[in-house]
Amino acid sequence: MKNIYLPLLLSVILVGCSEGPPPKVAEPQPILQNEELRFPAGNPQLPLLVTTAAKPAEAIPIDLPAHLVWNEDRTQRIYAPLAGRVASIHTDLGRPVRKGDTLLSLHSPEFGSAQADAAKAMADFRFSEKNLLRQKELLEAGIVARKDFEQAEAETLRAKAEADRALGRVSVYGSHTMVNQRLALTSDLAGIVVEKNVNPGQEVRPEQFGPGALALFVISDPSSLWVQIDAQEADLNALKPGANFELIVAALDGKKFKGRVVASADMIDPNTRTIKVRGLIENPDRVLKAEMLGTARVNRNLGQGLVVPASAVLLRGTQHWVFVKKGSDIFVPRIVKLSYIGSQVSIVSSGLEVNEEVVSENSLLLAREFRIAEDAAKITAAQNAKSADSK
């Protein structure tokens, strides 16, 4: 009996082992019908297609790159007008200075020569004055001719002009009462020493520290700073002098500061195609530092049209288009015209109605499904046409 049932039992086991898991039922795919992409109910892709309503365009925030620089109206760069050796430094980086304070003293043979020239010019002038006085007395006594007096008078005038020239040169930089070769560099405004590029005993020459090169000292009032904004041509209407903007500094945890536009350039940079706009921002607490990078945010009026997220707009060839939601599971591609294309939003001038819902997230996924459904519809149409011809 055992031998009879054993083959039957083995055949049942083999049949059971040969059966695999039941085949998965393919999920119904979206279909194209009358240029509308229809998703079956419960399709897992539907929750991914987030939509946004098209709204009338208003002033929107535009972010532009910006960086902070010293307020040049309150900044002075100190250079060496004559060659010399640093004798003493009277201030340091970060220290406040008053107008007229001495920053640096130089031993300058060139300045000593200028002092000597001034002293000689003064001596010549005093001698010519005395000679003129004697010539006048002799003229009045009838001892000399008027020609000699007039010659002495002309020499006095020439000596006075030379003395004024020599004194004016040394008076700009220091004392002219003695020849000490000591050239003092002073500050012409009150502020803070924000830059120092000199050491004790250093030899300095005008060609080493001229305009365009490093300054010996930079004195500035950091309670206000300039903001250099790189603007696009289309942004100029929002950045006219007097317009307000908001400066956002990422290094300060995104802290915001209020600023005002004071000037803009009259030319476009040919390399970057941007226009330099200068803003002014108050910095009483000195939280902001020169050369900090930030973002200038201005409100720009984009005119008539409907605003949609930039992610909702797709480009096919030379045409822009969006997907409009019709019902809960129907999407329609719509060709639109744009009047503004930005990194965050775009303005649709035609092709949409107010409050129509456009797909703003995963629109590329929807475009892929549309192409697949479109190709499937073409294949089906070709098969139907072939079947009709065969009949």
GUKOLNU-870289 format. One record per residue (C-alpha): chain; residue number from 1; x negated, y, z. Coordinates in Angstrom, 1 decimal, always signed. Layout:
N
{c=A	k=NUM	X=X	Y=Y	Z=Z} $
...
This chain:
391
{c=A	k=1	X=+0.0	Y=+0.0	Z=+0.0} $
{c=A	k=2	X=-2.8	Y=+2.4	Z=+0.8} $
{c=A	k=3	X=-4.3	Y=+1.8	Z=-2.6} $
{c=A	k=4	X=-1.0	Y=+2.8	Z=-4.3} $
{c=A	k=5	X=-0.6	Y=+6.2	Z=-2.5} $
{c=A	k=6	X=-4.3	Y=+7.3	Z=-2.6} $
{c=A	k=7	X=-4.4	Y=+8.2	Z=-6.3} $
{c=A	k=8	X=-1.1	Y=+10.1	Z=-6.0} $
{c=A	k=9	X=-2.4	Y=+12.1	Z=-3.0} $
{c=A	k=10	X=-5.6	Y=+13.0	Z=-4.9} $
{c=A	k=11	X=-3.7	Y=+14.2	Z=-7.9} $
{c=A	k=12	X=-1.5	Y=+16.5	Z=-5.7} $
{c=A	k=13	X=-4.7	Y=+18.0	Z=-4.1} $
{c=A	k=14	X=-6.3	Y=+18.6	Z=-7.5} $
{c=A	k=15	X=-3.2	Y=+20.3	Z=-8.9} $
{c=A	k=16	X=-3.1	Y=+22.5	Z=-5.8} $
{c=A	k=17	X=-6.8	Y=+23.5	Z=-6.1} $
{c=A	k=18	X=-6.5	Y=+24.3	Z=-9.8} $
{c=A	k=19	X=-3.8	Y=+27.0	Z=-9.2} $
{c=A	k=20	X=-5.3	Y=+30.5	Z=-8.7} $
{c=A	k=21	X=-3.8	Y=+33.6	Z=-7.1} $
{c=A	k=22	X=-0.7	Y=+34.9	Z=-8.9} $
{c=A	k=23	X=-1.6	Y=+37.5	Z=-11.6} $
{c=A	k=24	X=-1.2	Y=+41.2	Z=-10.7} $
{c=A	k=25	X=+1.6	Y=+43.0	Z=-12.3} $
{c=A	k=26	X=+0.2	Y=+46.0	Z=-14.3} $
{c=A	k=27	X=+1.5	Y=+49.3	Z=-13.0} $
{c=A	k=28	X=+3.6	Y=+51.2	Z=-15.4} $
{c=A	k=29	X=+1.6	Y=+53.9	Z=-17.2} $
{c=A	k=30	X=+2.8	Y=+57.4	Z=-18.0} $
{c=A	k=31	X=+4.3	Y=+57.7	Z=-21.5} $
{c=A	k=32	X=+4.5	Y=+60.6	Z=-24.0} $
{c=A	k=33	X=+8.0	Y=+61.5	Z=-25.0} $
{c=A	k=34	X=+8.9	Y=+64.7	Z=-26.9} $
{c=A	k=35	X=+5.5	Y=+66.2	Z=-26.1} $
{c=A	k=36	X=+6.2	Y=+65.6	Z=-22.4} $
{c=A	k=37	X=+4.1	Y=+63.3	Z=-20.2} $
{c=A	k=38	X=+6.4	Y=+61.3	Z=-18.0} $
{c=A	k=39	X=+5.1	Y=+59.4	Z=-15.0} $
{c=A	k=40	X=+7.0	Y=+56.4	Z=-13.6} $
{c=A	k=41	X=+8.5	Y=+56.9	Z=-10.2} $
{c=A	k=42	X=+6.0	Y=+56.1	Z=-7.4} $
{c=A	k=43	X=+2.9	Y=+56.4	Z=-9.6} $
{c=A	k=44	X=-0.1	Y=+56.8	Z=-7.2} $
{c=A	k=45	X=-1.5	Y=+59.7	Z=-9.3} $
{c=A	k=46	X=+1.4	Y=+62.0	Z=-8.8} $
{c=A	k=47	X=+0.4	Y=+63.1	Z=-5.2} $
{c=A	k=48	X=-3.0	Y=+64.1	Z=-6.7} $
{c=A	k=49	X=-1.5	Y=+66.6	Z=-9.1} $
{c=A	k=50	X=-1.2	Y=+69.8	Z=-7.0} $
{c=A	k=51	X=+0.6	Y=+72.7	Z=-8.6} $
{c=A	k=52	X=+0.7	Y=+76.4	Z=-8.0} $
{c=A	k=53	X=+3.3	Y=+78.9	Z=-9.1} $
{c=A	k=54	X=+2.4	Y=+81.6	Z=-11.6} $
{c=A	k=55	X=+2.8	Y=+85.0	Z=-10.0} $
{c=A	k=56	X=+2.7	Y=+88.6	Z=-11.4} $
{c=A	k=57	X=-0.9	Y=+89.9	Z=-11.4} $
{c=A	k=58	X=-1.9	Y=+92.4	Z=-8.7} $
{c=A	k=59	X=-5.2	Y=+93.8	Z=-7.5} $
{c=A	k=60	X=-7.4	Y=+90.8	Z=-6.7} $
{c=A	k=61	X=-10.7	Y=+90.6	Z=-4.9} $
{c=A	k=62	X=-13.8	Y=+90.4	Z=-7.1} $
{c=A	k=63	X=-17.1	Y=+89.2	Z=-5.6} $
{c=A	k=64	X=-20.3	Y=+90.7	Z=-7.0} $
{c=A	k=65	X=-23.9	Y=+90.1	Z=-6.0} $
{c=A	k=66	X=-25.5	Y=+92.8	Z=-3.9} $
{c=A	k=67	X=-28.6	Y=+93.5	Z=-1.8} $
{c=A	k=68	X=-29.5	Y=+96.1	Z=+0.7} $
{c=A	k=69	X=-32.3	Y=+98.7	Z=+0.3} $
{c=A	k=70	X=-33.5	Y=+101.7	Z=+2.2} $
{c=A	k=71	X=-31.5	Y=+104.9	Z=+1.9} $
{c=A	k=72	X=-33.9	Y=+106.8	Z=-0.3} $
{c=A	k=73	X=-32.3	Y=+110.1	Z=+0.7} $
{c=A	k=74	X=-33.6	Y=+109.4	Z=+4.2} $
{c=A	k=75	X=-36.9	Y=+107.7	Z=+3.3} $
{c=A	k=76	X=-40.4	Y=+108.9	Z=+2.9} $
{c=A	k=77	X=-43.4	Y=+107.0	Z=+1.6} $
{c=A	k=78	X=-46.8	Y=+108.2	Z=+2.8} $
{c=A	k=79	X=-49.7	Y=+108.0	Z=+0.4} $
{c=A	k=80	X=-53.3	Y=+109.2	Z=+0.6} $
{c=A	k=81	X=-53.7	Y=+112.4	Z=-1.5} $
{c=A	k=82	X=-57.5	Y=+112.3	Z=-1.2} $
{c=A	k=83	X=-60.1	Y=+109.5	Z=-0.6} $
{c=A	k=84	X=-61.3	Y=+108.9	Z=+2.9} $
{c=A	k=85	X=-61.8	Y=+106.5	Z=+5.8} $
{c=A	k=86	X=-59.2	Y=+105.9	Z=+8.4} $
{c=A	k=87	X=-60.3	Y=+107.6	Z=+11.6} $
{c=A	k=88	X=-57.2	Y=+106.9	Z=+13.8} $
{c=A	k=89	X=-53.7	Y=+105.6	Z=+13.5} $
{c=A	k=90	X=-51.1	Y=+107.3	Z=+15.7} $
{c=A	k=91	X=-48.1	Y=+105.1	Z=+15.3} $
{c=A	k=92	X=-47.1	Y=+101.5	Z=+14.5} $
{c=A	k=93	X=-44.4	Y=+99.4	Z=+12.9} $
{c=A	k=94	X=-40.9	Y=+99.9	Z=+14.4} $
{c=A	k=95	X=-41.8	Y=+103.0	Z=+16.3} $
{c=A	k=96	X=-39.7	Y=+106.2	Z=+16.0} $
{c=A	k=97	X=-41.3	Y=+109.4	Z=+14.7} $
{c=A	k=98	X=-40.2	Y=+113.0	Z=+14.6} $
{c=A	k=99	X=-40.5	Y=+115.5	Z=+11.8} $
{c=A	k=100	X=-44.1	Y=+116.8	Z=+11.8} $
{c=A	k=101	X=-45.6	Y=+113.9	Z=+13.8} $
{c=A	k=102	X=-49.1	Y=+112.9	Z=+12.7} $
{c=A	k=103	X=-49.1	Y=+109.3	Z=+11.5} $
{c=A	k=104	X=-52.7	Y=+108.9	Z=+10.4} $
{c=A	k=105	X=-56.1	Y=+110.8	Z=+10.4} $
{c=A	k=106	X=-58.7	Y=+110.4	Z=+7.7} $
{c=A	k=107	X=-62.4	Y=+111.4	Z=+7.5} $
{c=A	k=108	X=-62.3	Y=+112.8	Z=+4.0} $
{c=A	k=109	X=-65.4	Y=+114.4	Z=+2.4} $
{c=A	k=110	X=-63.1	Y=+115.5	Z=-0.4} $
{c=A	k=111	X=-60.9	Y=+117.4	Z=+2.1} $
{c=A	k=112	X=-64.1	Y=+118.8	Z=+3.6} $
{c=A	k=113	X=-65.1	Y=+120.2	Z=+0.2} $
{c=A	k=114	X=-61.6	Y=+121.8	Z=-0.1} $
{c=A	k=115	X=-62.0	Y=+123.3	Z=+3.4} $
{c=A	k=116	X=-65.4	Y=+124.7	Z=+2.4} $
{c=A	k=117	X=-64.0	Y=+126.1	Z=-0.8} $
{c=A	k=118	X=-61.3	Y=+127.8	Z=+1.2} $
{c=A	k=119	X=-63.8	Y=+129.2	Z=+3.7} $
{c=A	k=120	X=-66.0	Y=+130.6	Z=+0.9} $
{c=A	k=121	X=-63.0	Y=+132.1	Z=-0.9} $
{c=A	k=122	X=-62.0	Y=+133.9	Z=+2.3} $
{c=A	k=123	X=-65.5	Y=+135.2	Z=+2.8} $
{c=A	k=124	X=-65.6	Y=+136.5	Z=-0.7} $
{c=A	k=125	X=-62.3	Y=+138.1	Z=-0.3} $
{c=A	k=126	X=-63.3	Y=+139.9	Z=+2.9} $
{c=A	k=127	X=-66.5	Y=+141.1	Z=+1.3} $
{c=A	k=128	X=-64.6	Y=+142.4	Z=-1.8} $
{c=A	k=129	X=-62.2	Y=+144.2	Z=+0.6} $
{c=A	k=130	X=-65.1	Y=+146.0	Z=+2.4} $
{c=A	k=131	X=-66.7	Y=+146.9	Z=-0.9} $
{c=A	k=132	X=-63.5	Y=+148.3	Z=-2.2} $
{c=A	k=133	X=-63.1	Y=+150.4	Z=+0.9} $
{c=A	k=134	X=-66.7	Y=+151.8	Z=+0.4} $
{c=A	k=135	X=-66.0	Y=+152.5	Z=-3.3} $
{c=A	k=136	X=-62.9	Y=+154.4	Z=-2.4} $
{c=A	k=137	X=-64.8	Y=+156.6	Z=+0.1} $
{c=A	k=138	X=-67.5	Y=+157.2	Z=-2.4} $
{c=A	k=139	X=-64.9	Y=+158.1	Z=-5.1} $
{c=A	k=140	X=-63.3	Y=+160.6	Z=-2.8} $
{c=A	k=141	X=-66.7	Y=+162.1	Z=-2.1} $
{c=A	k=142	X=-67.4	Y=+162.4	Z=-5.9} $
{c=A	k=143	X=-70.4	Y=+160.1	Z=-5.7} $
{c=A	k=144	X=-69.3	Y=+157.2	Z=-7.9} $
{c=A	k=145	X=-67.2	Y=+157.2	Z=-11.1} $
{c=A	k=146	X=-63.6	Y=+156.0	Z=-11.1} $
{c=A	k=147	X=-64.7	Y=+153.1	Z=-13.3} $
{c=A	k=148	X=-66.8	Y=+151.6	Z=-10.5} $
{c=A	k=149	X=-63.9	Y=+151.9	Z=-8.1} $
{c=A	k=150	X=-61.5	Y=+150.2	Z=-10.5} $
{c=A	k=151	X=-64.0	Y=+147.4	Z=-11.1} $
{c=A	k=152	X=-64.2	Y=+146.9	Z=-7.3} $
{c=A	k=153	X=-60.4	Y=+146.9	Z=-7.1} $
{c=A	k=154	X=-60.2	Y=+144.2	Z=-9.8} $
{c=A	k=155	X=-62.8	Y=+142.0	Z=-8.1} $
{c=A	k=156	X=-60.8	Y=+142.3	Z=-4.8} $
{c=A	k=157	X=-57.6	Y=+141.1	Z=-6.6} $
{c=A	k=158	X=-59.5	Y=+138.1	Z=-8.1} $
{c=A	k=159	X=-61.0	Y=+137.2	Z=-4.8} $
{c=A	k=160	X=-57.6	Y=+137.4	Z=-3.1} $
{c=A	k=161	X=-56.1	Y=+135.1	Z=-5.8} $
{c=A	k=162	X=-58.9	Y=+132.5	Z=-5.3} $
{c=A	k=163	X=-58.5	Y=+132.7	Z=-1.5} $
{c=A	k=164	X=-54.8	Y=+132.1	Z=-1.7} $
{c=A	k=165	X=-55.3	Y=+129.1	Z=-4.0} $
{c=A	k=166	X=-57.9	Y=+127.5	Z=-1.8} $
{c=A	k=167	X=-56.0	Y=+128.2	Z=+1.4} $
{c=A	k=168	X=-52.8	Y=+126.8	Z=-0.2} $
{c=A	k=169	X=-54.5	Y=+123.6	Z=-1.1} $
{c=A	k=170	X=-55.9	Y=+122.8	Z=+2.4} $
{c=A	k=171	X=-52.8	Y=+124.2	Z=+4.2} $
{c=A	k=172	X=-50.7	Y=+121.3	Z=+2.8} $
{c=A	k=173	X=-52.8	Y=+118.7	Z=+4.6} $
{c=A	k=174	X=-54.3	Y=+120.4	Z=+7.7} $
{c=A	k=175	X=-56.2	Y=+123.2	Z=+9.2} $
{c=A	k=176	X=-58.3	Y=+125.7	Z=+7.2} $
{c=A	k=177	X=-59.9	Y=+127.4	Z=+10.1} $
{c=A	k=178	X=-62.9	Y=+125.1	Z=+10.2} $
{c=A	k=179	X=-64.7	Y=+122.6	Z=+8.0} $
{c=A	k=180	X=-64.1	Y=+119.3	Z=+9.9} $
{c=A	k=181	X=-63.2	Y=+116.9	Z=+7.0} $
{c=A	k=182	X=-60.3	Y=+115.7	Z=+9.1} $
{c=A	k=183	X=-57.2	Y=+115.0	Z=+6.9} $
{c=A	k=184	X=-53.9	Y=+114.5	Z=+8.9} $
{c=A	k=185	X=-51.0	Y=+112.7	Z=+7.2} $
{c=A	k=186	X=-47.7	Y=+113.7	Z=+8.8} $
{c=A	k=187	X=-44.0	Y=+112.7	Z=+8.5} $
{c=A	k=188	X=-41.6	Y=+115.2	Z=+6.8} $
{c=A	k=189	X=-38.5	Y=+113.6	Z=+8.4} $
{c=A	k=190	X=-37.4	Y=+111.9	Z=+11.6} $
{c=A	k=191	X=-36.9	Y=+108.1	Z=+11.4} $
{c=A	k=192	X=-38.5	Y=+104.7	Z=+12.1} $
{c=A	k=193	X=-41.8	Y=+103.3	Z=+10.8} $
{c=A	k=194	X=-40.3	Y=+100.5	Z=+8.7} $
{c=A	k=195	X=-43.5	Y=+99.6	Z=+6.8} $
{c=A	k=196	X=-47.2	Y=+99.9	Z=+7.6} $
{c=A	k=197	X=-50.0	Y=+99.0	Z=+5.2} $
{c=A	k=198	X=-53.2	Y=+100.4	Z=+6.8} $
{c=A	k=199	X=-55.8	Y=+99.2	Z=+9.3} $
{c=A	k=200	X=-58.4	Y=+101.1	Z=+11.4} $
{c=A	k=201	X=-61.6	Y=+102.0	Z=+9.5} $
{c=A	k=202	X=-60.1	Y=+101.2	Z=+6.1} $
{c=A	k=203	X=-61.3	Y=+103.0	Z=+3.1} $
{c=A	k=204	X=-58.4	Y=+104.4	Z=+1.1} $
{c=A	k=205	X=-58.2	Y=+106.1	Z=-2.3} $
{c=A	k=206	X=-55.3	Y=+107.7	Z=-4.1} $
{c=A	k=207	X=-55.4	Y=+105.2	Z=-6.9} $
{c=A	k=208	X=-55.0	Y=+102.3	Z=-4.5} $
{c=A	k=209	X=-51.9	Y=+103.8	Z=-2.8} $
{c=A	k=210	X=-50.2	Y=+105.7	Z=-5.5} $
{c=A	k=211	X=-46.5	Y=+105.7	Z=-6.6} $
{c=A	k=212	X=-45.5	Y=+102.2	Z=-7.7} $
{c=A	k=213	X=-48.0	Y=+100.7	Z=-5.3} $
{c=A	k=214	X=-48.0	Y=+100.0	Z=-1.5} $
{c=A	k=215	X=-47.5	Y=+103.1	Z=+0.7} $
{c=A	k=216	X=-49.6	Y=+103.6	Z=+3.8} $
{c=A	k=217	X=-46.4	Y=+104.2	Z=+5.7} $
{c=A	k=218	X=-42.7	Y=+104.0	Z=+4.9} $
{c=A	k=219	X=-40.6	Y=+106.2	Z=+7.2} $
{c=A	k=220	X=-36.8	Y=+105.7	Z=+7.0} $
{c=A	k=221	X=-33.6	Y=+106.2	Z=+8.9} $
{c=A	k=222	X=-32.0	Y=+102.7	Z=+9.0} $
{c=A	k=223	X=-28.7	Y=+104.0	Z=+10.5} $
{c=A	k=224	X=-27.5	Y=+104.0	Z=+6.9} $
{c=A	k=225	X=-28.5	Y=+101.8	Z=+3.9} $
{c=A	k=226	X=-28.0	Y=+101.7	Z=+0.2} $
{c=A	k=227	X=-26.3	Y=+98.7	Z=-1.4} $
{c=A	k=228	X=-27.4	Y=+97.8	Z=-4.9} $
{c=A	k=229	X=-24.5	Y=+96.1	Z=-6.7} $
{c=A	k=230	X=-24.8	Y=+94.2	Z=-10.0} $
{c=A	k=231	X=-21.5	Y=+94.9	Z=-11.7} $
{c=A	k=232	X=-20.0	Y=+93.7	Z=-15.0} $
{c=A	k=233	X=-18.8	Y=+96.1	Z=-17.6} $
{c=A	k=234	X=-15.2	Y=+95.2	Z=-16.8} $
{c=A	k=235	X=-15.7	Y=+96.0	Z=-13.1} $
{c=A	k=236	X=-16.6	Y=+99.7	Z=-13.5} $
{c=A	k=237	X=-13.1	Y=+101.0	Z=-13.1} $
{c=A	k=238	X=-13.0	Y=+99.5	Z=-9.6} $
{c=A	k=239	X=-16.5	Y=+100.8	Z=-8.7} $
{c=A	k=240	X=-16.1	Y=+104.5	Z=-9.5} $
{c=A	k=241	X=-17.9	Y=+106.9	Z=-7.0} $
{c=A	k=242	X=-15.8	Y=+107.2	Z=-3.9} $
{c=A	k=243	X=-14.3	Y=+103.7	Z=-4.2} $
{c=A	k=244	X=-14.4	Y=+101.5	Z=-1.1} $
{c=A	k=245	X=-15.8	Y=+98.0	Z=-1.0} $
{c=A	k=246	X=-16.5	Y=+95.3	Z=+1.5} $
{c=A	k=247	X=-20.0	Y=+93.8	Z=+2.1} $
{c=A	k=248	X=-20.1	Y=+90.2	Z=+3.2} $
{c=A	k=249	X=-23.5	Y=+89.0	Z=+4.5} $
{c=A	k=250	X=-23.9	Y=+85.2	Z=+4.7} $
{c=A	k=251	X=-27.0	Y=+85.5	Z=+6.9} $
{c=A	k=252	X=-24.8	Y=+87.2	Z=+9.6} $
{c=A	k=253	X=-22.2	Y=+84.4	Z=+9.6} $
{c=A	k=254	X=-20.1	Y=+86.1	Z=+6.9} $
{c=A	k=255	X=-19.7	Y=+89.3	Z=+8.9} $
{c=A	k=256	X=-18.0	Y=+92.1	Z=+6.9} $
{c=A	k=257	X=-19.0	Y=+95.8	Z=+6.6} $
{c=A	k=258	X=-17.2	Y=+98.7	Z=+5.0} $
{c=A	k=259	X=-19.0	Y=+100.6	Z=+2.3} $
{c=A	k=260	X=-18.5	Y=+103.4	Z=-0.3} $
{c=A	k=261	X=-19.6	Y=+103.7	Z=-3.9} $
{c=A	k=262	X=-21.8	Y=+106.8	Z=-4.4} $
{c=A	k=263	X=-23.3	Y=+106.4	Z=-7.9} $
{c=A	k=264	X=-23.5	Y=+104.2	Z=-10.9} $
{c=A	k=265	X=-26.0	Y=+103.9	Z=-13.7} $
{c=A	k=266	X=-25.3	Y=+105.1	Z=-17.3} $
{c=A	k=267	X=-26.9	Y=+102.1	Z=-19.0} $
{c=A	k=268	X=-26.5	Y=+98.3	Z=-19.1} $
{c=A	k=269	X=-29.4	Y=+96.1	Z=-18.3} $
{c=A	k=270	X=-30.2	Y=+94.4	Z=-21.6} $
{c=A	k=271	X=-31.5	Y=+91.3	Z=-19.9} $
{c=A	k=272	X=-28.7	Y=+90.6	Z=-17.3} $
{c=A	k=273	X=-25.9	Y=+92.6	Z=-19.0} $
{c=A	k=274	X=-25.1	Y=+94.2	Z=-15.7} $
{c=A	k=275	X=-24.8	Y=+97.8	Z=-14.5} $
{c=A	k=276	X=-26.5	Y=+99.0	Z=-11.3} $
{c=A	k=277	X=-24.0	Y=+100.5	Z=-8.9} $
{c=A	k=278	X=-25.2	Y=+102.2	Z=-5.7} $
{c=A	k=279	X=-23.1	Y=+102.0	Z=-2.5} $
{c=A	k=280	X=-23.7	Y=+103.6	Z=+0.9} $
{c=A	k=281	X=-23.0	Y=+101.7	Z=+4.2} $
{c=A	k=282	X=-23.3	Y=+102.9	Z=+7.7} $
{c=A	k=283	X=-25.6	Y=+100.8	Z=+10.0} $
{c=A	k=284	X=-25.5	Y=+102.5	Z=+13.4} $
{c=A	k=285	X=-26.4	Y=+99.3	Z=+15.3} $
{c=A	k=286	X=-29.2	Y=+98.4	Z=+12.8} $
{c=A	k=287	X=-27.7	Y=+94.9	Z=+12.4} $
{c=A	k=288	X=-28.3	Y=+95.1	Z=+8.6} $
{c=A	k=289	X=-31.8	Y=+94.9	Z=+7.3} $
{c=A	k=290	X=-33.3	Y=+96.1	Z=+4.0} $
{c=A	k=291	X=-33.5	Y=+93.4	Z=+1.3} $
{c=A	k=292	X=-30.7	Y=+91.3	Z=+2.8} $
{c=A	k=293	X=-28.6	Y=+89.6	Z=+0.2} $
{c=A	k=294	X=-24.8	Y=+89.9	Z=+0.3} $
{c=A	k=295	X=-21.6	Y=+89.9	Z=-1.7} $
{c=A	k=296	X=-19.8	Y=+93.1	Z=-2.5} $
{c=A	k=297	X=-16.0	Y=+92.5	Z=-2.6} $
{c=A	k=298	X=-13.9	Y=+95.0	Z=-4.5} $
{c=A	k=299	X=-10.2	Y=+95.0	Z=-5.4} $
{c=A	k=300	X=-9.8	Y=+95.1	Z=-9.1} $
{c=A	k=301	X=-6.5	Y=+95.8	Z=-10.9} $
{c=A	k=302	X=-6.2	Y=+93.3	Z=-13.7} $
{c=A	k=303	X=-3.2	Y=+94.8	Z=-15.4} $
{c=A	k=304	X=-0.1	Y=+93.0	Z=-16.7} $
{c=A	k=305	X=+0.2	Y=+89.3	Z=-16.8} $
{c=A	k=306	X=+0.5	Y=+86.3	Z=-14.5} $
{c=A	k=307	X=-2.2	Y=+85.1	Z=-12.2} $
{c=A	k=308	X=-3.0	Y=+81.4	Z=-12.0} $
{c=A	k=309	X=-6.0	Y=+79.5	Z=-10.4} $
{c=A	k=310	X=-9.0	Y=+79.3	Z=-12.7} $
{c=A	k=311	X=-9.0	Y=+75.5	Z=-12.2} $
{c=A	k=312	X=-5.6	Y=+75.3	Z=-13.9} $
{c=A	k=313	X=-6.8	Y=+76.6	Z=-17.2} $
{c=A	k=314	X=-8.3	Y=+74.1	Z=-19.7} $
{c=A	k=315	X=-10.1	Y=+74.7	Z=-23.0} $
{c=A	k=316	X=-9.5	Y=+72.6	Z=-26.1} $
{c=A	k=317	X=-11.4	Y=+73.9	Z=-29.1} $
{c=A	k=318	X=-10.8	Y=+77.6	Z=-29.1} $
{c=A	k=319	X=-7.4	Y=+77.5	Z=-27.3} $
{c=A	k=320	X=-6.6	Y=+77.8	Z=-23.6} $
{c=A	k=321	X=-3.8	Y=+75.7	Z=-22.2} $
{c=A	k=322	X=-2.3	Y=+74.6	Z=-18.9} $
{c=A	k=323	X=+0.0	Y=+71.8	Z=-17.7} $
{c=A	k=324	X=+3.5	Y=+73.0	Z=-16.6} $
{c=A	k=325	X=+5.4	Y=+70.8	Z=-14.2} $
{c=A	k=326	X=+9.0	Y=+70.0	Z=-15.2} $
{c=A	k=327	X=+10.9	Y=+68.1	Z=-12.6} $
{c=A	k=328	X=+9.1	Y=+65.8	Z=-10.1} $
{c=A	k=329	X=+7.3	Y=+63.6	Z=-12.6} $
{c=A	k=330	X=+7.2	Y=+65.4	Z=-16.0} $
{c=A	k=331	X=+4.3	Y=+67.6	Z=-17.2} $
{c=A	k=332	X=+4.2	Y=+69.6	Z=-20.4} $
{c=A	k=333	X=+1.0	Y=+71.0	Z=-22.0} $
{c=A	k=334	X=+1.4	Y=+74.7	Z=-22.8} $
{c=A	k=335	X=-1.0	Y=+76.9	Z=-24.9} $
{c=A	k=336	X=-1.6	Y=+80.3	Z=-23.2} $
{c=A	k=337	X=-3.4	Y=+83.5	Z=-23.9} $
{c=A	k=338	X=-5.7	Y=+85.0	Z=-21.3} $
{c=A	k=339	X=-6.5	Y=+88.6	Z=-20.6} $
{c=A	k=340	X=-9.0	Y=+87.8	Z=-17.8} $
{c=A	k=341	X=-11.1	Y=+84.8	Z=-17.0} $
{c=A	k=342	X=-12.7	Y=+84.7	Z=-13.5} $
{c=A	k=343	X=-14.4	Y=+82.2	Z=-11.3} $
{c=A	k=344	X=-11.4	Y=+82.0	Z=-9.0} $
{c=A	k=345	X=-8.4	Y=+83.2	Z=-10.9} $
{c=A	k=346	X=-7.4	Y=+83.9	Z=-14.5} $
{c=A	k=347	X=-4.7	Y=+86.2	Z=-15.9} $
{c=A	k=348	X=-2.2	Y=+84.8	Z=-18.5} $
{c=A	k=349	X=-0.9	Y=+87.4	Z=-20.8} $
{c=A	k=350	X=+1.5	Y=+85.1	Z=-22.7} $
{c=A	k=351	X=+2.7	Y=+81.5	Z=-22.7} $
{c=A	k=352	X=+4.0	Y=+81.3	Z=-19.1} $
{c=A	k=353	X=+7.0	Y=+82.5	Z=-17.2} $
{c=A	k=354	X=+7.1	Y=+83.8	Z=-13.6} $
{c=A	k=355	X=+7.2	Y=+81.1	Z=-11.0} $
{c=A	k=356	X=+6.5	Y=+78.3	Z=-13.4} $
{c=A	k=357	X=+4.4	Y=+75.6	Z=-11.7} $
{c=A	k=358	X=+1.0	Y=+74.8	Z=-13.2} $
{c=A	k=359	X=-1.3	Y=+72.0	Z=-12.2} $
{c=A	k=360	X=-4.1	Y=+73.6	Z=-10.3} $
{c=A	k=361	X=-5.9	Y=+70.5	Z=-8.9} $
{c=A	k=362	X=-7.0	Y=+67.4	Z=-10.9} $
{c=A	k=363	X=-5.8	Y=+69.0	Z=-14.2} $
{c=A	k=364	X=-8.7	Y=+67.1	Z=-16.0} $
{c=A	k=365	X=-7.2	Y=+63.8	Z=-14.7} $
{c=A	k=366	X=-3.9	Y=+64.8	Z=-16.1} $
{c=A	k=367	X=-5.5	Y=+65.8	Z=-19.4} $
{c=A	k=368	X=-7.1	Y=+62.4	Z=-19.6} $
{c=A	k=369	X=-3.8	Y=+60.6	Z=-19.0} $
{c=A	k=370	X=-2.2	Y=+62.8	Z=-21.7} $
{c=A	k=371	X=-4.8	Y=+61.8	Z=-24.3} $
{c=A	k=372	X=-4.4	Y=+58.1	Z=-23.4} $
{c=A	k=373	X=-0.6	Y=+58.4	Z=-23.7} $
{c=A	k=374	X=-1.0	Y=+60.3	Z=-26.9} $
{c=A	k=375	X=-3.2	Y=+57.7	Z=-28.4} $
{c=A	k=376	X=-0.8	Y=+54.9	Z=-27.3} $
{c=A	k=377	X=+2.1	Y=+56.8	Z=-28.9} $
{c=A	k=378	X=+0.2	Y=+57.0	Z=-32.2} $
{c=A	k=379	X=-0.6	Y=+53.3	Z=-32.2} $
{c=A	k=380	X=+3.0	Y=+52.4	Z=-31.5} $
{c=A	k=381	X=+4.2	Y=+54.7	Z=-34.2} $
{c=A	k=382	X=+1.7	Y=+53.2	Z=-36.7} $
{c=A	k=383	X=+2.9	Y=+49.6	Z=-35.7} $
{c=A	k=384	X=+6.5	Y=+50.6	Z=-36.1} $
{c=A	k=385	X=+5.8	Y=+52.1	Z=-39.5} $
{c=A	k=386	X=+3.9	Y=+49.0	Z=-40.6} $
{c=A	k=387	X=+6.8	Y=+46.8	Z=-39.4} $
{c=A	k=388	X=+9.3	Y=+48.9	Z=-41.3} $
{c=A	k=389	X=+7.3	Y=+48.6	Z=-44.5} $
{c=A	k=390	X=+7.0	Y=+44.8	Z=-44.2} $
{c=A	k=391	X=+10.8	Y=+44.5	Z=-44.1} $
